[in-house]
Amino acid sequence: MSDGARQGQVLDSDIQAEYATALVFRLHVYGLVAKILRSRRWRVTAFGHRVMSASVRLRQLHFPAF
């Protein structure tokens, strides 16, 4: 594998990490997840459980093929 290919993989993983971070922060802004103090972990809030459960049920009812 060439150095150029490795750099492409590193950039791809960096972009994926940035995307995941932005996604978790967006969920946090909406109150769906909360940070666990003094750790790198996040937990789903009670509101997050309700919203995510409702969205899964809605998807199963109205889009069963997916």
PQR file of N, CA, C, O and H, with PARSE charges and radii, in Angstrom:
ATOM      1  N   MET A   1       0.852  -1.181   0.000 -0.4000 1.5000
ATOM      2  CA  MET A   1       0.000   0.000   0.000 -0.0000 2.0000
ATOM      3  C   MET A   1       0.893   1.237   0.000  0.5500 1.7000
ATOM      4  O   MET A   1       1.850   1.309   0.770 -0.5500 1.4000
ATOM      5  N   SER A   2       0.597   2.179  -0.829 -0.4000 1.5000
ATOM      6  CA  SER A   2       1.422   3.383  -0.935 -0.0000 2.0000
ATOM      7  C   SER A   2       1.082   4.368   0.179  0.5500 1.7000
ATOM      8  O   SER A   2       0.051   4.267   0.845 -0.5500 1.4000
ATOM      9  H   SER A   2      -0.180   2.120  -1.455  0.4000 1.0000
ATOM     10  N   ASP A   3       1.986   5.318   0.351 -0.4000 1.5000
ATOM     11  CA  ASP A   3       1.756   6.342   1.381 -0.0000 2.0000
ATOM     12  C   ASP A   3       0.532   7.192   1.067  0.5500 1.7000
ATOM     13  O   ASP A   3      -0.180   7.622   1.974 -0.5500 1.4000
ATOM     14  H   ASP A   3       2.823   5.401  -0.189  0.4000 1.0000
ATOM     15  N   GLY A   4       0.289   7.434  -0.218 -0.4000 1.5000
ATOM     16  CA  GLY A   4      -0.883   8.214  -0.613 -0.0000 2.0000
ATOM     17  C   GLY A   4      -2.180   7.536  -0.220  0.5500 1.7000
ATOM     18  O   GLY A   4      -3.128   8.193   0.210 -0.5500 1.4000
ATOM     19  H   GLY A   4       0.868   7.084  -0.955  0.4000 1.0000
ATOM     20  N   ALA A   5      -2.222   6.198  -0.372 -0.4000 1.5000
ATOM     21  CA  ALA A   5      -3.425   5.452   0.004 -0.0000 2.0000
ATOM     22  C   ALA A   5      -3.631   5.505   1.510  0.5500 1.7000
ATOM     23  O   ALA A   5      -4.760   5.628   1.985 -0.5500 1.4000
ATOM     24  H   ALA A   5      -1.452   5.665  -0.721  0.4000 1.0000
ATOM     25  N   ARG A   6      -2.529   5.411   2.264 -0.4000 1.5000
ATOM     26  CA  ARG A   6      -2.644   5.487   3.728 -0.0000 2.0000
ATOM     27  C   ARG A   6      -3.150   6.855   4.160  0.5500 1.7000
ATOM     28  O   ARG A   6      -3.983   6.955   5.061 -0.5500 1.4000
ATOM     29  H   ARG A   6      -1.612   5.310   1.878  0.4000 1.0000
ATOM     30  N   GLN A   7      -2.656   7.893   3.531 -0.4000 1.5000
ATOM     31  CA  GLN A   7      -3.115   9.239   3.878 -0.0000 2.0000
ATOM     32  C   GLN A   7      -4.598   9.390   3.579  0.5500 1.7000
ATOM     33  O   GLN A   7      -5.317  10.052   4.327 -0.5500 1.4000
ATOM     34  H   GLN A   7      -1.979   7.812   2.799  0.4000 1.0000
ATOM     35  N   GLY A   8      -5.061   8.783   2.494 -0.4000 1.5000
ATOM     36  CA  GLY A   8      -6.480   8.820   2.173 -0.0000 2.0000
ATOM     37  C   GLY A   8      -7.309   8.141   3.237  0.5500 1.7000
ATOM     38  O   GLY A   8      -8.389   8.614   3.589 -0.5500 1.4000
ATOM     39  H   GLY A   8      -4.477   8.245   1.886  0.4000 1.0000
ATOM     40  N   GLN A   9      -6.798   7.012   3.761 -0.4000 1.5000
ATOM     41  CA  GLN A   9      -7.523   6.309   4.823 -0.0000 2.0000
ATOM     42  C   GLN A   9      -7.549   7.136   6.092  0.5500 1.7000
ATOM     43  O   GLN A   9      -8.567   7.190   6.782 -0.5500 1.4000
ATOM     44  H   GLN A   9      -5.920   6.627   3.476  0.4000 1.0000
ATOM     45  N   VAL A  10      -6.425   7.785   6.407 -0.4000 1.5000
ATOM     46  CA  VAL A  10      -6.372   8.625   7.606 -0.0000 2.0000
ATOM     47  C   VAL A  10      -7.350   9.779   7.472  0.5500 1.7000
ATOM     48  O   VAL A  10      -8.077  10.092   8.416 -0.5500 1.4000
ATOM     49  H   VAL A  10      -5.598   7.741   5.847  0.4000 1.0000
ATOM     50  N   LEU A  11      -7.375  10.409   6.318 -0.4000 1.5000
ATOM     51  CA  LEU A  11      -8.310  11.515   6.113 -0.0000 2.0000
ATOM     52  C   LEU A  11      -9.747  11.034   6.209  0.5500 1.7000
ATOM     53  O   LEU A  11     -10.590  11.715   6.793 -0.5500 1.4000
ATOM     54  H   LEU A  11      -6.785  10.156   5.551  0.4000 1.0000
ATOM     55  N   ASP A  12     -10.035   9.869   5.643 -0.4000 1.5000
ATOM     56  CA  ASP A  12     -11.387   9.329   5.730 -0.0000 2.0000
ATOM     57  C   ASP A  12     -11.776   9.070   7.175  0.5500 1.7000
ATOM     58  O   ASP A  12     -12.897   9.386   7.574 -0.5500 1.4000
ATOM     59  H   ASP A  12      -9.350   9.316   5.169  0.4000 1.0000
ATOM     60  N   SER A  13     -10.868   8.496   7.974 -0.4000 1.5000
ATOM     61  CA  SER A  13     -11.199   8.218   9.367 -0.0000 2.0000
ATOM     62  C   SER A  13     -11.346   9.519  10.158  0.5500 1.7000
ATOM     63  O   SER A  13     -12.181   9.604  11.059 -0.5500 1.4000
ATOM     64  H   SER A  13      -9.958   8.240   7.650  0.4000 1.0000
ATOM     65  N   ASP A  14     -10.542  10.528   9.828 -0.4000 1.5000
ATOM     66  CA  ASP A  14     -10.685  11.830  10.490 -0.0000 2.0000
ATOM     67  C   ASP A  14     -12.037  12.453  10.171  0.5500 1.7000
ATOM     68  O   ASP A  14     -12.702  12.999  11.052 -0.5500 1.4000
ATOM     69  H   ASP A  14      -9.864  10.459   9.096  0.4000 1.0000
ATOM     70  N   ILE A  15     -12.436  12.369   8.918 -0.4000 1.5000
ATOM     71  CA  ILE A  15     -13.726  12.926   8.509 -0.0000 2.0000
ATOM     72  C   ILE A  15     -14.861  12.180   9.199  0.5500 1.7000
ATOM     73  O   ILE A  15     -15.831  12.797   9.640 -0.5500 1.4000
ATOM     74  H   ILE A  15     -11.896  11.925   8.202  0.4000 1.0000
ATOM     75  N   GLN A  16     -14.748  10.858   9.294 -0.4000 1.5000
ATOM     76  CA  GLN A  16     -15.780  10.069   9.967 -0.0000 2.0000
ATOM     77  C   GLN A  16     -15.848  10.426  11.444  0.5500 1.7000
ATOM     78  O   GLN A  16     -16.939  10.509  12.007 -0.5500 1.4000
ATOM     79  H   GLN A  16     -13.961  10.357   8.935  0.4000 1.0000
ATOM     80  N   ALA A  17     -14.698  10.639  12.081 -0.4000 1.5000
ATOM     81  CA  ALA A  17     -14.678  11.015  13.493 -0.0000 2.0000
ATOM     82  C   ALA A  17     -15.323  12.382  13.692  0.5500 1.7000
ATOM     83  O   ALA A  17     -16.093  12.580  14.632 -0.5500 1.4000
ATOM     84  H   ALA A  17     -13.811  10.572  11.623  0.4000 1.0000
ATOM     85  N   GLU A  18     -15.010  13.319  12.810 -0.4000 1.5000
ATOM     86  CA  GLU A  18     -15.614  14.649  12.901 -0.0000 2.0000
ATOM     87  C   GLU A  18     -17.124  14.575  12.712  0.5500 1.7000
ATOM     88  O   GLU A  18     -17.875  15.260  13.407 -0.5500 1.4000
ATOM     89  H   GLU A  18     -14.384  13.158  12.047  0.4000 1.0000
ATOM     90  N   TYR A  19     -17.567  13.749  11.776 -0.4000 1.5000
ATOM     91  CA  TYR A  19     -19.002  13.594  11.517 -0.0000 2.0000
ATOM     92  C   TYR A  19     -19.697  12.998  12.741  0.5500 1.7000
ATOM     93  O   TYR A  19     -20.772  13.457  13.128 -0.5500 1.4000
ATOM     94  H   TYR A  19     -16.957  13.193  11.211  0.4000 1.0000
ATOM     95  N   ALA A  20     -19.088  11.978  13.350 -0.4000 1.5000
ATOM     96  CA  ALA A  20     -19.684  11.351  14.535 -0.0000 2.0000
ATOM     97  C   ALA A  20     -19.753  12.343  15.689  0.5500 1.7000
ATOM     98  O   ALA A  20     -20.755  12.395  16.403 -0.5500 1.4000
ATOM     99  H   ALA A  20     -18.215  11.605  13.035  0.4000 1.0000
ATOM    100  N   THR A  21     -18.704  13.124  15.875 -0.4000 1.5000
ATOM    101  CA  THR A  21     -18.688  14.128  16.936 -0.0000 2.0000
ATOM    102  C   THR A  21     -19.788  15.161  16.717  0.5500 1.7000
ATOM    103  O   THR A  21     -20.494  15.531  17.655 -0.5500 1.4000
ATOM    104  H   THR A  21     -17.891  13.082  15.295  0.4000 1.0000
ATOM    105  N   ALA A  22     -19.929  15.620  15.489 -0.4000 1.5000
ATOM    106  CA  ALA A  22     -20.967  16.608  15.182 -0.0000 2.0000
ATOM    107  C   ALA A  22     -22.357  16.021  15.394  0.5500 1.7000
ATOM    108  O   ALA A  22     -23.257  16.710  15.873 -0.5500 1.4000
ATOM    109  H   ALA A  22     -19.356  15.319  14.727  0.4000 1.0000
ATOM    110  N   LEU A  23     -22.533  14.762  15.043 -0.4000 1.5000
ATOM    111  CA  LEU A  23     -23.829  14.111  15.211 -0.0000 2.0000
ATOM    112  C   LEU A  23     -24.190  13.972  16.690  0.5500 1.7000
ATOM    113  O   LEU A  23     -25.324  14.254  17.076 -0.5500 1.4000
ATOM    114  H   LEU A  23     -21.802  14.201  14.654  0.4000 1.0000
ATOM    115  N   VAL A  24     -23.243  13.544  17.516 -0.4000 1.5000
ATOM    116  CA  VAL A  24     -23.502  13.412  18.955 -0.0000 2.0000
ATOM    117  C   VAL A  24     -23.798  14.784  19.555  0.5500 1.7000
ATOM    118  O   VAL A  24     -24.694  14.917  20.388 -0.5500 1.4000
ATOM    119  H   VAL A  24     -22.321  13.315  17.202  0.4000 1.0000
ATOM    120  N   PHE A  25     -23.051  15.798  19.138 -0.4000 1.5000
ATOM    121  CA  PHE A  25     -23.304  17.139  19.662 -0.0000 2.0000
ATOM    122  C   PHE A  25     -24.687  17.632  19.257  0.5500 1.7000
ATOM    123  O   PHE A  25     -25.368  18.278  20.053 -0.5500 1.4000
ATOM    124  H   PHE A  25     -22.323  15.690  18.462  0.4000 1.0000
ATOM    125  N   ARG A  26     -25.109  17.336  18.033 -0.4000 1.5000
ATOM    126  CA  ARG A  26     -26.445  17.735  17.582 -0.0000 2.0000
ATOM    127  C   ARG A  26     -27.515  17.041  18.425  0.5500 1.7000
ATOM    128  O   ARG A  26     -28.508  17.665  18.800 -0.5500 1.4000
ATOM    129  H   ARG A  26     -24.555  16.811  17.387  0.4000 1.0000
ATOM    130  N   LEU A  27     -27.320  15.750  18.726 -0.4000 1.5000
ATOM    131  CA  LEU A  27     -28.261  15.040  19.594 -0.0000 2.0000
ATOM    132  C   LEU A  27     -28.285  15.669  20.981  0.5500 1.7000
ATOM    133  O   LEU A  27     -29.337  15.739  21.616 -0.5500 1.4000
ATOM    134  H   LEU A  27     -26.514  15.243  18.421  0.4000 1.0000
ATOM    135  N   HIS A  28     -27.127  16.126  21.450 -0.4000 1.5000
ATOM    136  CA  HIS A  28     -27.030  16.780  22.750 -0.0000 2.0000
ATOM    137  C   HIS A  28     -27.789  18.113  22.749  0.5500 1.7000
ATOM    138  O   HIS A  28     -28.474  18.439  23.719 -0.5500 1.4000
ATOM    139  H   HIS A  28     -26.273  16.069  20.934  0.4000 1.0000
ATOM    140  N   VAL A  29     -27.668  18.871  21.673 -0.4000 1.5000
ATOM    141  CA  VAL A  29     -28.368  20.160  21.565 -0.0000 2.0000
ATOM    142  C   VAL A  29     -29.876  19.956  21.650  0.5500 1.7000
ATOM    143  O   VAL A  29     -30.582  20.757  22.263 -0.5500 1.4000
ATOM    144  H   VAL A  29     -27.112  18.605  20.885  0.4000 1.0000
ATOM    145  N   TYR A  30     -30.368  18.887  21.038 -0.4000 1.5000
ATOM    146  CA  TYR A  30     -31.805  18.592  21.067 -0.0000 2.0000
ATOM    147  C   TYR A  30     -32.243  17.917  22.365  0.5500 1.7000
ATOM    148  O   TYR A  30     -33.435  17.676  22.554 -0.5500 1.4000
ATOM    149  H   TYR A  30     -29.795  18.236  20.540  0.4000 1.0000
ATOM    150  N   GLY A  31     -31.310  17.610  23.258 -0.4000 1.5000
ATOM    151  CA  GLY A  31     -31.652  17.014  24.542 -0.0000 2.0000
ATOM    152  C   GLY A  31     -31.877  15.514  24.486  0.5500 1.7000
ATOM    153  O   GLY A  31     -32.495  14.948  25.388 -0.5500 1.4000
ATOM    154  H   GLY A  31     -30.342  17.806  23.104  0.4000 1.0000
ATOM    155  N   LEU A  32     -31.383  14.861  23.439 -0.4000 1.5000
ATOM    156  CA  LEU A  32     -31.585  13.418  23.305 -0.0000 2.0000
ATOM    157  C   LEU A  32     -30.499  12.611  24.002  0.5500 1.7000
ATOM    158  O   LEU A  32     -30.730  11.467  24.394 -0.5500 1.4000
ATOM    159  H   LEU A  32     -30.881  15.321  22.707  0.4000 1.0000
ATOM    160  N   VAL A  33     -29.318  13.197  24.159 -0.4000 1.5000
ATOM    161  CA  VAL A  33     -28.232  12.538  24.882 -0.0000 2.0000
ATOM    162  C   VAL A  33     -27.621  13.531  25.857  0.5500 1.7000
ATOM    163  O   VAL A  33     -27.716  14.744  25.668 -0.5500 1.4000
ATOM    164  H   VAL A  33     -29.130  14.126  23.840  0.4000 1.0000
ATOM    165  N   ALA A  34     -26.990  13.003  26.904 -0.4000 1.5000
ATOM    166  CA  ALA A  34     -26.311  13.839  27.891 -0.0000 2.0000
ATOM    167  C   ALA A  34     -24.937  13.242  28.167  0.5500 1.7000
ATOM    168  O   ALA A  34     -24.766  12.023  28.151 -0.5500 1.4000
ATOM    169  H   ALA A  34     -26.912  12.018  27.058  0.4000 1.0000
ATOM    170  N   LYS A  35     -23.970  14.101  28.417 -0.4000 1.5000
ATOM    171  CA  LYS A  35     -22.614  13.637  28.666 -0.0000 2.0000
ATOM    172  C   LYS A  35     -22.513  13.105  30.087  0.5500 1.7000
ATOM    173  O   LYS A  35     -23.067  13.690  31.018 -0.5500 1.4000
ATOM    174  H   LYS A  35     -24.109  15.091  28.429  0.4000 1.0000
ATOM    175  N   ILE A  36     -21.807  11.997  30.250 -0.4000 1.5000
ATOM    176  CA  ILE A  36     -21.516  11.465  31.575 -0.0000 2.0000
ATOM    177  C   ILE A  36     -20.313  12.239  32.103  0.5500 1.7000
ATOM    178  O   ILE A  36     -19.276  12.305  31.443 -0.5500 1.4000
ATOM    179  H   ILE A  36     -21.357  11.522  29.494  0.4000 1.0000
ATOM    180  N   LEU A  37     -20.450  12.818  33.282 -0.4000 1.5000
ATOM    181  CA  LEU A  37     -19.405  13.674  33.830 -0.0000 2.0000
ATOM    182  C   LEU A  37     -18.078  12.938  33.970  0.5500 1.7000
ATOM    183  O   LEU A  37     -18.032  11.759  34.319 -0.5500 1.4000
ATOM    184  H   LEU A  37     -21.292  12.764  33.818  0.4000 1.0000
ATOM    185  N   ARG A  38     -17.011  13.661  33.692 -0.4000 1.5000
ATOM    186  CA  ARG A  38     -15.639  13.178  33.811 -0.0000 2.0000
ATOM    187  C   ARG A  38     -15.373  11.903  33.019  0.5500 1.7000
ATOM    188  O   ARG A  38     -14.608  11.044  33.458 -0.5500 1.4000
ATOM    189  H   ARG A  38     -17.049  14.619  33.408  0.4000 1.0000
ATOM    190  N   SER A  39     -15.999  11.778  31.860 -0.4000 1.5000
ATOM    191  CA  SER A  39     -15.738  10.633  30.979 -0.0000 2.0000
ATOM    192  C   SER A  39     -15.964  11.064  29.539  0.5500 1.7000
ATOM    193  O   SER A  39     -16.404  12.182  29.272 -0.5500 1.4000
ATOM    194  H   SER A  39     -16.621  12.475  31.503  0.4000 1.0000
ATOM    195  N   ARG A  40     -15.661  10.169  28.625 -0.4000 1.5000
ATOM    196  CA  ARG A  40     -15.903  10.445  27.208 -0.0000 2.0000
ATOM    197  C   ARG A  40     -17.213   9.831  26.743  0.5500 1.7000
ATOM    198  O   ARG A  40     -17.499   9.790  25.547 -0.5500 1.4000
ATOM    199  H   ARG A  40     -15.304   9.261  28.842  0.4000 1.0000
ATOM    200  N   ARG A  41     -18.000   9.358  27.687 -0.4000 1.5000
ATOM    201  CA  ARG A  41     -19.219   8.626  27.337 -0.0000 2.0000
ATOM    202  C   ARG A  41     -20.446   9.531  27.367  0.5500 1.7000
ATOM    203  O   ARG A  41     -20.467  10.580  28.009 -0.5500 1.4000
ATOM    204  H   ARG A  41     -17.768   9.392  28.660  0.4000 1.0000
ATOM    205  N   TRP A  42     -21.468   9.074  26.640 -0.4000 1.5000
ATOM    206  CA  TRP A  42     -22.743   9.777  26.563 -0.0000 2.0000
ATOM    207  C   TRP A  42     -23.847   8.803  26.930  0.5500 1.7000
ATOM    208  O   TRP A  42     -23.705   7.600  26.711 -0.5500 1.4000
ATOM    209  H   TRP A  42     -21.451   8.221  26.118  0.4000 1.0000
ATOM    210  N   ARG A  43     -24.953   9.305  27.489 -0.4000 1.5000
ATOM    211  CA  ARG A  43     -26.103   8.457  27.798 -0.0000 2.0000
ATOM    212  C   ARG A  43     -27.334   9.034  27.116  0.5500 1.7000
ATOM    213  O   ARG A  43     -27.421  10.237  26.867 -0.5500 1.4000
ATOM    214  H   ARG A  43     -25.068  10.283  27.666  0.4000 1.0000
ATOM    215  N   VAL A  44     -28.276   8.161  26.821 -0.4000 1.5000
ATOM    216  CA  VAL A  44     -29.530   8.597  26.212 -0.0000 2.0000
ATOM    217  C   VAL A  44     -30.445   9.079  27.331  0.5500 1.7000
ATOM    218  O   VAL A  44     -30.618   8.382  28.331 -0.5500 1.4000
ATOM    219  H   VAL A  44     -28.206   7.184  27.024  0.4000 1.0000
ATOM    220  N   THR A  45     -31.028  10.255  27.176 -0.4000 1.5000
ATOM    221  CA  THR A  45     -31.925  10.809  28.183 -0.0000 2.0000
ATOM    222  C   THR A  45     -33.302  10.147  28.082  0.5500 1.7000
ATOM    223  O   THR A  45     -33.582   9.431  27.121 -0.5500 1.4000
ATOM    224  H   THR A  45     -30.888  10.821  26.364  0.4000 1.0000
ATOM    225  N   ALA A  46     -34.150  10.388  29.069 -0.4000 1.5000
ATOM    226  CA  ALA A  46     -35.517   9.856  29.037 -0.0000 2.0000
ATOM    227  C   ALA A  46     -36.263  10.408  27.823  0.5500 1.7000
ATOM    228  O   ALA A  46     -36.991   9.679  27.149 -0.5500 1.4000
ATOM    229  H   ALA A  46     -33.922  10.970  29.850  0.4000 1.0000
ATOM    230  N   PHE A  47     -36.079  11.691  27.553 -0.4000 1.5000
ATOM    231  CA  PHE A  47     -36.686  12.296  26.369 -0.0000 2.0000
ATOM    232  C   PHE A  47     -36.147  11.640  25.101  0.5500 1.7000
ATOM    233  O   PHE A  47     -36.899  11.400  24.155 -0.5500 1.4000
ATOM    234  H   PHE A  47     -35.488  12.283  28.101  0.4000 1.0000
ATOM    235  N   GLY A  48     -34.858  11.354  25.081 -0.4000 1.5000
ATOM    236  CA  GLY A  48     -34.246  10.691  23.935 -0.0000 2.0000
ATOM    237  C   GLY A  48     -34.828   9.310  23.700  0.5500 1.7000
ATOM    238  O   GLY A  48     -35.070   8.920  22.558 -0.5500 1.4000
ATOM    239  H   GLY A  48     -34.248  11.549  25.848  0.4000 1.0000
ATOM    240  N   HIS A  49     -35.055   8.561  24.784 -0.4000 1.5000
ATOM    241  CA  HIS A  49     -35.674   7.239  24.658 -0.0000 2.0000
ATOM    242  C   HIS A  49     -37.065   7.350  24.044  0.5500 1.7000
ATOM    243  O   HIS A  49     -37.421   6.574  23.158 -0.5500 1.4000
ATOM    244  H   HIS A  49     -34.858   8.878  25.712  0.4000 1.0000
ATOM    245  N   ARG A  50     -37.854   8.324  24.519 -0.4000 1.5000
ATOM    246  CA  ARG A  50     -39.208   8.487  23.984 -0.0000 2.0000
ATOM    247  C   ARG A  50     -39.183   8.849  22.505  0.5500 1.7000
ATOM    248  O   ARG A  50     -39.922   8.272  21.708 -0.5500 1.4000
ATOM    249  H   ARG A  50     -37.564   8.955  25.239  0.4000 1.0000
ATOM    250  N   VAL A  51     -38.340   9.795  22.144 -0.4000 1.5000
ATOM    251  CA  VAL A  51     -38.279  10.245  20.747 -0.0000 2.0000
ATOM    252  C   VAL A  51     -37.773   9.131  19.839  0.5500 1.7000
ATOM    253  O   VAL A  51     -38.344   8.889  18.775 -0.5500 1.4000
ATOM    254  H   VAL A  51     -37.740  10.264  22.792  0.4000 1.0000
ATOM    255  N   MET A  52     -36.708   8.452  20.251 -0.4000 1.5000
ATOM    256  CA  MET A  52     -36.138   7.398  19.409 -0.0000 2.0000
ATOM    257  C   MET A  52     -37.074   6.201  19.293  0.5500 1.7000
ATOM    258  O   MET A  52     -37.171   5.595  18.226 -0.5500 1.4000
ATOM    259  H   MET A  52     -36.245   8.648  21.116  0.4000 1.0000
ATOM    260  N   SER A  53     -37.759   5.855  20.370 -0.4000 1.5000
ATOM    261  CA  SER A  53     -38.730   4.755  20.312 -0.0000 2.0000
ATOM    262  C   SER A  53     -39.882   5.096  19.377  0.5500 1.7000
ATOM    263  O   SER A  53     -40.317   4.264  18.581 -0.5500 1.4000
ATOM    264  H   SER A  53     -37.680   6.347  21.237  0.4000 1.0000
ATOM    265  N   ALA A  54     -40.366   6.321  19.482 -0.4000 1.5000
ATOM    266  CA  ALA A  54     -41.459   6.746  18.603 -0.0000 2.0000
ATOM    267  C   ALA A  54     -41.021   6.739  17.142  0.5500 1.7000
ATOM    268  O   ALA A  54     -41.795   6.351  16.266 -0.5500 1.4000
ATOM    269  H   ALA A  54     -40.013   6.997  20.128  0.4000 1.0000
ATOM    270  N   SER A  55     -39.801   7.161  16.874 -0.4000 1.5000
ATOM    271  CA  SER A  55     -39.336   7.187  15.480 -0.0000 2.0000
ATOM    272  C   SER A  55     -39.160   5.778  14.926  0.5500 1.7000
ATOM    273  O   SER A  55     -39.434   5.544  13.749 -0.5500 1.4000
ATOM    274  H   SER A  55     -39.173   7.477  17.585  0.4000 1.0000
ATOM    275  N   VAL A  56     -38.708   4.835  15.754 -0.4000 1.5000
ATOM    276  CA  VAL A  56     -38.573   3.445  15.300 -0.0000 2.0000
ATOM    277  C   VAL A  56     -39.954   2.859  15.013  0.5500 1.7000
ATOM    278  O   VAL A  56     -40.148   2.202  13.990 -0.5500 1.4000
ATOM    279  H   VAL A  56     -38.486   5.025  16.710  0.4000 1.0000
ATOM    280  N   ARG A  57     -40.917   3.095  15.914 -0.4000 1.5000
ATOM    281  CA  ARG A  57     -42.278   2.599  15.690 -0.0000 2.0000
ATOM    282  C   ARG A  57     -42.889   3.206  14.430  0.5500 1.7000
ATOM    283  O   ARG A  57     -43.520   2.502  13.643 -0.5500 1.4000
ATOM    284  H   ARG A  57     -40.759   3.629  16.745  0.4000 1.0000
ATOM    285  N   LEU A  58     -42.705   4.490  14.242 -0.4000 1.5000
ATOM    286  CA  LEU A  58     -43.221   5.175  13.058 -0.0000 2.0000
ATOM    287  C   LEU A  58     -42.623   4.585  11.784  0.5500 1.7000
ATOM    288  O   LEU A  58     -43.330   4.373  10.799 -0.5500 1.4000
ATOM    289  H   LEU A  58     -42.192   5.063  14.882  0.4000 1.0000
ATOM    290  N   ARG A  59     -41.345   4.328  11.810 -0.4000 1.5000
ATOM    291  CA  ARG A  59     -40.690   3.750  10.631 -0.0000 2.0000
ATOM    292  C   ARG A  59     -41.209   2.344  10.360  0.5500 1.7000
ATOM    293  O   ARG A  59     -41.450   1.990   9.205 -0.5500 1.4000
ATOM    294  H   ARG A  59     -40.770   4.501  12.610  0.4000 1.0000
ATOM    295  N   GLN A  60     -41.385   1.536  11.405 -0.4000 1.5000
ATOM    296  CA  GLN A  60     -41.878   0.167  11.217 -0.0000 2.0000
ATOM    297  C   GLN A  60     -43.302   0.156  10.682  0.5500 1.7000
ATOM    298  O   GLN A  60     -43.647  -0.699   9.866 -0.5500 1.4000
ATOM    299  H   GLN A  60     -41.189   1.824  12.343  0.4000 1.0000
ATOM    300  N   LEU A  61     -44.127   1.084  11.123 -0.4000 1.5000
ATOM    301  CA  LEU A  61     -45.519   1.122  10.685 -0.0000 2.0000
ATOM    302  C   LEU A  61     -45.677   1.641   9.263  0.5500 1.7000
ATOM    303  O   LEU A  61     -46.436   1.076   8.475 -0.5500 1.4000
ATOM    304  H   LEU A  61     -43.847   1.778  11.786  0.4000 1.0000
ATOM    305  N   HIS A  62     -44.970   2.703   8.933 -0.4000 1.5000
ATOM    306  CA  HIS A  62     -45.190   3.374   7.657 -0.0000 2.0000
ATOM    307  C   HIS A  62     -44.198   3.003   6.564  0.5500 1.7000
ATOM    308  O   HIS A  62     -44.457   3.250   5.386 -0.5500 1.4000
ATOM    309  H   HIS A  62     -44.353   3.161   9.573  0.4000 1.0000
ATOM    310  N   PHE A  63     -43.076   2.417   6.934 -0.4000 1.5000
ATOM    311  CA  PHE A  63     -42.067   2.026   5.948 -0.0000 2.0000
ATOM    312  C   PHE A  63     -41.572   0.611   6.246  0.5500 1.7000
ATOM    313  O   PHE A  63     -40.383   0.434   6.513 -0.5500 1.4000
ATOM    314  H   PHE A  63     -42.866   2.216   7.890  0.4000 1.0000
ATOM    315  N   PRO A  64     -42.439  -0.402   6.209 -0.5600 1.5000
ATOM    316  CA  PRO A  64     -42.038  -1.754   6.622  0.2800 2.0000
ATOM    317  C   PRO A  64     -40.999  -2.396   5.703  0.5500 1.7000
ATOM    318  O   PRO A  64     -40.284  -3.300   6.137 -0.5500 1.4000
ATOM    319  N   ALA A  65     -40.895  -1.959   4.460 -0.4000 1.5000
ATOM    320  CA  ALA A  65     -39.954  -2.579   3.523 -0.0000 2.0000
ATOM    321  C   ALA A  65     -38.507  -2.190   3.817  0.5500 1.7000
ATOM    322  O   ALA A  65     -37.589  -2.885   3.379 -0.5500 1.4000
ATOM    323  H   ALA A  65     -41.476  -1.225   4.108  0.4000 1.0000
ATOM    324  N   PHE A  66     -38.281  -1.103   4.544 -0.4000 1.5000
ATOM    325  CA  PHE A  66     -36.922  -0.631   4.785 -0.0000 2.0000
ATOM    326  C   PHE A  66     -36.415  -1.196   6.039  0.5500 1.7000
ATOM    327  O   PHE A  66     -35.279  -0.920   6.426 -0.5500 1.4000
ATOM    328  H   PHE A  66     -39.026  -0.539   4.899  0.4000 1.0000
TER
END
